[in-house]
Amino acid sequence: MDIRSQISMVFHLDKCIGCHTCSIACKNIWTDRKGTEYMWWNNVETKPGTGFPTKWEDQEKYKGGWELKKGKVVLKSTNKVKTVTNIFHNPNMPTMDDYYEPWEYDYKELFNSKESDDQPTAKPVSMVTGEYIDIKAGPNWDDDLSGSPIYARNDINLENLTPEQKKQMFEIERLVMFYLPRICNHCLNPACVASCPSGALYKRGEDGIVLLDQKRCRAWRACISACPYKKTYYNWSSGKSEKCILCFPRVETGQAPACFHSCVGRIRYLGVLLYDADKIEEIASLPDEKLVEAHRSIILDPFDEKVISEAKRNGIADSTIDAAQKSPVYNFVVKWGLALPPHIEYRTLPMLFYVPPLLPVMSAQDGDTVKNINNEFFPDFEKARVPMKYMANLFSAGNESFIRYTLEKQTAVRAYRRAVTVGDIDMKDAEKALLKADCSKEEAEAIYKSTSLSTFEERFVIPASHREQAIEMYEDPLKLKQETGFGFKDKPKRGL
C-alpha cells in the first residue's frame, strides 16, 4: 500500500445557478494577461450542450484520455512514433473556432460617432488581429440554450439515446437544462502529465495538485490533445502551456481557491482524500462498467488505524490525516455515495466529483393550488425530463444504476425533511423512502446539513501547508519520482 494525499473537490449541481461568478473570479486573478484572452480555467456550461471548447467530449475528434489496448492503458493522442511525426502539427488540437476569437470593444465609437437617429454602439474588435469582427461564438455562447438545434442537439452524450428519449428532451413543455461548472480535475492518472515530452507537467507529491513548470515547457502542446477535458491551454504570447493550478498559493495559506470562495450557490466543497497509489494502473485498466466502483475503492478510510499508520509511514502529516477525517468530499463520494466523476471512461481518474441534479419539478396550476404534474410532491426521477441514460453517459460511463442510486437518495432526503419541517408528507412514508434509498435518518440529517446548512469551514477543509515537504522534493532526487510517471510509480514515460 502506497498511501498519498489528494486535494479533491465536489460540485453539487442541484445548487448551481449558472451565474458565472466563479469564472469571473478566476479570470480576473489568473488569465487577464496577454495570450490568455481565450482561456477560461473555470467555465460553466449549459447541459445539454456542446460546451467549451466545442464538443470537448468527442474523443473521436480530440483523442483525449486513455484507452485499453491489449489489456494495457495507453494514451489515445500520442506515442513514441506520433511524437516525432506530429512534432510540427497536431491534428487533434482544438482550433480557434473550437474556442472562440477573443474580442474587446472600441468604446471610442460611443463618443466619436456622428450625430444620428440611432444609439451609437461600441464595435467589437478582435484581440488577435485588431480588426472589427462579427462575433460568432464565446466561452458560454450556448448559455441556457437547452433546446437549440445547434448546441443542445449536438451534445455528444445524446449519441446512444433512443429516438423517444431524444424527442422527450426537446419537447417544448419538457425543455430543461442544468449547469456544469468545470475546472481541471487534478486527476490521479493525468493524461496531460504522461503526454508531455519535456516533463513540464507534474503532480505534486504533497497534495496531488497538477502543475505546469513554465521553465521546462517547450510548447509541444501534447498536453492539450491528451487532456480529455481540455483544461490545458496554450499561451500564444509566451509560447508556454498553462492550466488551472487550484489556486495553490491560496490553499497553502488556508484559503479556498478563488472560484470556490466566490461561489454564490455554495455548490463547491474541497477536502483531502487518502488513496492507494499502488492501485492506479490496475483500476485504470478495468472495463468501463467497473470503473466507478473501482475509482471509489482507491479512496481509503481515513479512520482506519492501518491506513493512518501507513500514511504516517509515507510521510503524510497528522494535520493532513485530520483534514481527511473531516473531509466533506469523502462524505459525498464514499460515505454517502452521492458524488460521481465526470467521464470516468477516459481513465484519468478525476478528483473532481459531481452530485447529479434532480432537475426542476414540473408543476401545473389547479385553481388556487399548484401541484406537481404527477400529483406528488416530488416526481418520479425515473421520468425526469433529462433521461437517466444521458446523466449516466456524463457521470458513470453509461451505468444507470449509479445515477438511480444518487437520485433516489436525494429524493428520499427531501421527502424526509419535508415530513419533518412541513408535515404534509407522512413520516412513515418518508422513512420507507429512506430505507428503500439505503439511507438512515441520521445520514439524511447529515446530508441535509452538509447540503443546506454547512458553514464555510465545513465546506472547505484545507490542511496546513508543510513547506518542508516541498523542499525535500527538490533536495532528494529519489522523491522526484513522485512527481511523474504512471501513478507516480515510475520515471517519466515521455511520449509513451
Buried (B, 14 or more C-beta within 10 A) or exposed (E): EBBBBBBBBBBBBBBBEBBBBBBBBBBEBBBEEEBBBBBBBBBBBBBBBBBBBBBBBBBEBBBBBBBBEEEEBBBBBBBEEBBEEBEEEBEBBBEEEBBBBBBEEBEEBEEEBEEEEEEEEBBBBBBBEEEEBEEEBBBBBBBEBBBBEEBBBBBBBBEEBEEEBBEBBBEEEBEBBBBBBBBBBBBBBBBBBBBBBBBBBBBBBBBBBBBBBEEEBEBBBBBBBBBBBBBBBBBBEBEBBBBBBBBBEBBBEEBBBBBBBBBEBBBBBBBBBBBBBBBBBEBBBBEBEBBBBBBBBBBBBBEEEEBBEBBBEBBBBEEBBBBBBBBBBBBBBBBBBBBBBBBBBBBBBBBBBBBBBBBEBBEEEEEEEEEBEBEEBBBEBEEBBBBBBBBBBBBBBBBBEBBBBBBBBBBBBBBBBBBBEEEEBEEEEBBEBBEEBEBEBEBBBBBBEBBEEBEEEBBBBBBBBBEEBBEBBEEEEEBBBBBBBBBBBEEBBBBB
